Amino acid sequence: MNKTKAKKDSHDSTIALNKRARHEYHIDERYEAGLSLQGWEVKSLRAGRINFGDSYAVVRGGELYLFGASIPPLISASTHVVAEDRRTRKLLLHRAEIDKLVGAVERKGYTLVPTAMYWKHNRVKVEIGLAKGKQDHDKRAAEKERDWNREKQRVMRAKNP
């Protein structure tokens, strides 16, 4: 394998996925946002310490912020810092993207939900989904369809050994 290819793959890795968001919401569009972090938070993310299942994005003063994401501090990395693991973190997007998202949230009733967090060129990126909440019957229908597709795959594998 080529050295440059191996180097690129090592930087584009997933930190965390929000599987609950795909279950609870219809995600229409996805946006990539940067995340404003402190040094101890980056070290914790490198260690894989994050929980953002209950997090969401909110518009305040024309800017986007990530609420509810918990990044617990490492004991060895944050001895000199008073760490707040559930602090509000600023999301970094272009102004045109922010304006588009603000319009969708305020006028059309969408919600901004983080779906994934990953490394891209040594920077932390968050994938934000423009989403609408699912009703209970929508969740059941999606589960039935997923089970049916799984069963189809099993039958197809059994027929073609």
N, C-alpha and C positions, 0 to 999 in steps of 0.2 A: 504494500500500500504506500501511496505517495505521502511524504512527510507533511506537505502543506495540507493535504486532504485530512490527515489525521488531526492536525492542529485545528482546523476549522470545525471538525465534528466535536472536539472536546469543549469548545466554547459555546456551542448551541445546544445546551442540555436543559431539560426540564427540571425545575426546582419543585413545583407542586402543581397539581391539577385540582380543580373544583368540580368534582363529579356531580355533586348535589345541584349545581347550577343547571346542568344539562337535564336533570330530572325535574326540577321545579319550574323551569322557564322555557319558552320558545325563544331561541336566540336568532335574531334576524341578521344583524351585522356584527362584525368583530373589528376591533381597533387595537393597535399596538401602542402602548403608552410606556414611557419611561417612569421611573419611580425615584423620588428624592429620599435617599437613605443616609443614615449616619454610619460611621465606620464599624461600630459594634454590630449593627444590623447586617451588614454585608458579611461579616465573619460568621454570624449565626446562620445566614442563608447558605453559605458555603458548607456548613455542617448539616444542612437540610432541616433546620429547625424553624418551621412555619406552620401556622394553621390559619387558613383564610376561607374556611367553609361558610362562616357567617358574615363575611365581609361584603361590602357594597360600596359603590362610588356615589358621591354627592356633589352637586354644583353649589359653590359658595363664592359669591363675588366674581362671577365669571371665570372661575377656575375649578378644576376637578380635584377631589380629595378621596383617598381610600380610607374607609372607616372599618373597624372591626377586625382587621388583620392582626394576628398575634405573632410576633417574632420574639420568642423568649431569649434573653441574653445568655451567652456562654459565661460560665463562671470565670474562666481564665482570661477571657478577652475584655471583660467589662468591669474590672475591679475599680477603676478610677472614675467611672461614669455612673450617674444615677440613671438607670435604664427604665424606660416606660415601654412595656412590650405592646400595648394596644394604642399607641399614639396615632394621631391622624397623619397620614403621609400624603404629600402632594403628588399628583399624577402629571406627567409632562407630555403634552400634546401640542400640535400646531394650533394656532388660533382658529383657523377655518374648521378643523375637526371639533374643537371645543364648541364653537357656535352651532355646528350641525347637531351635536349631541344635546346641547342645552335646548335647542328647538324641539327635538324629538321627546325629551323628557318632560318639558313643560307643556307642550301642546298636544302631544299624542299619547301621553301617559305611559311611556316606556320607563324601564328601570335599567340602571347600569350595574352589571354584575361582573366581577372578575372571574374568568374561566380558567386561566393558566398563568403561571409565573415561570420565567425561564431566563437563562443567560444568553445574551447575544453580544458578541464582541466584548466580553468582560463587563457588560452592563446588565443590570436587572431590568427586564421588561415584563409588563403585565398585559395580558390579553383581556380587554374589556369587551363584554358582549352587550349589545343593545337588545334588551329582552322584554317580553311580556310574560306575566305569570300564567301558568297552566292551571286549568280547572282539574278537579279529581277525575272526571271522565276522560280528559285528555291524557292524564298520566296512565290510566288503565289501558287505554288504546295503544299508547306507545309501548307499554310493557307487553301486551299481547303480540304486537308486531315484532318486537325483539325476540320473544319466545318462538314465534312462528319462523322467523329467519334462522334462528339457531337450529330448529328441528329440520328445516329444509337442508341445511348444511350437513347435518348428521345423515340424512337419507341419501344425499348425493355422495357422501364419502363411502357409505355402505355399498352403494351400487357400483362404484368405480374403485375397486381395491388396488 
